[in-house]
């Protein structure tokens, strides 16, 4: 990655940064239901966050409604979850992800995260280039 995107804390729906307490800030975009499930599974490994105005505390995570980040109706569909992990908490969360198969090696028994199906190359007209045409 080069240019400004190299330093952007938001890449491909993942938010990475640091908190005020020497903690790693990790966030994701998603539906309310999917982020609530993530909170139930991983908030126990996170630090107790400071409440930010407009955020909803979900265990040791913060949920931000779509209206908190944009008034644009086209961007106003996904929620954000934000965790603050200490080094040991992040290591425990990683271990949990490996045990449940989410961060596994991709073997046949590993559970995979869902991802949207991308349109076929060239399926949106010849002038459109996809941002991530893999």
Secondary structure as the mmCIF struct_conf table of DSSP 4:
data_model
#
loop_
_struct_conf.conf_type_id
_struct_conf.id
_struct_conf.beg_label_comp_id
_struct_conf.beg_label_asym_id
_struct_conf.beg_label_seq_id
_struct_conf.end_label_comp_id
_struct_conf.end_label_asym_id
_struct_conf.end_label_seq_id
HELX_RH_3T_P HELX_RH_3T_P1 UNK A 3 UNK A 7
BEND BEND1 UNK A 9 UNK A 9
STRN STRN1 UNK A 10 UNK A 11
TURN_TY1_P TURN_TY1_P1 UNK A 12 UNK A 13
STRN STRN2 UNK A 14 UNK A 18
TURN_TY1_P TURN_TY1_P2 UNK A 20 UNK A 21
BEND BEND2 UNK A 22 UNK A 22
STRN STRN3 UNK A 24 UNK A 30
HELX_RH_AL_P HELX_RH_AL_P1 UNK A 32 UNK A 42
HELX_RH_3T_P HELX_RH_3T_P2 UNK A 43 UNK A 45
BEND BEND3 UNK A 46 UNK A 46
HELX_LH_PP_P HELX_LH_PP_P1 UNK A 49 UNK A 52
TURN_TY1_P TURN_TY1_P3 UNK A 53 UNK A 54
STRN STRN4 UNK A 55 UNK A 58
TURN_TY1_P TURN_TY1_P4 UNK A 59 UNK A 60
STRN STRN5 UNK A 61 UNK A 64
HELX_RH_3T_P HELX_RH_3T_P3 UNK A 66 UNK A 68
TURN_TY1_P TURN_TY1_P5 UNK A 69 UNK A 69
TURN_TY1_P TURN_TY1_P6 UNK A 73 UNK A 77
STRN STRN6 UNK A 79 UNK A 85
HELX_RH_AL_P HELX_RH_AL_P2 UNK A 87 UNK A 100
TURN_TY1_P TURN_TY1_P7 UNK A 101 UNK A 103
BEND BEND4 UNK A 104 UNK A 104
TURN_TY1_P TURN_TY1_P8 UNK A 108 UNK A 109
HELX_LH_PP_P HELX_LH_PP_P2 UNK A 116 UNK A 120
TURN_TY1_P TURN_TY1_P9 UNK A 121 UNK A 124
TURN_TY1_P TURN_TY1_P10 UNK A 126 UNK A 127
TURN_TY1_P TURN_TY1_P11 UNK A 131 UNK A 132
#
